[in-house]
């Protein structure tokens, strides 16, 4: 019995609070869907997401499986490897189990602490794998901005 209590206490220490604020809220627990509309603000640890609307899908244990945010989405996220990103898009999908982020339309993603930016129509960030890719769906190109260290300047 003491071991079970210790395990439960340990699990509760590692659980994190997910706080969602919005003007309107609707939920269908049987379908596992919750819809938040109007100045939606989501905070989990140091991560934050703001959008016009967010749909949260949950599994049978009421754990989030997918977030879909739409309308002037802005965000601050920390990936599994500790990288911090700030950005904006018109639509964002987050899959918590695989730690994958999908950003769509007018995407601007900037890595905090580094001069690294991605601008495009579709950006995918897979934080567990440490992979990212960007695509342009319009006439505009994908833009990558990053610093290149100039070895000649170092030698002087």
Buried (B, 14 or more C-beta within 10 A) or exposed (E): EEEEEEEEEEEEEEEEEBEBEBEEEEEEEEEBBBBBBEEBBBBBEEBBBBBBBBBBBBEEEEEBBBBBBBBEBBBBBBBEEEBBBBBBBBBBBBBEEEBBBBBBBBBBBBBEEEEBBBBBBBBBBBBEEEEBEBEEEEEEEBEEEEEEEEEEEEEE
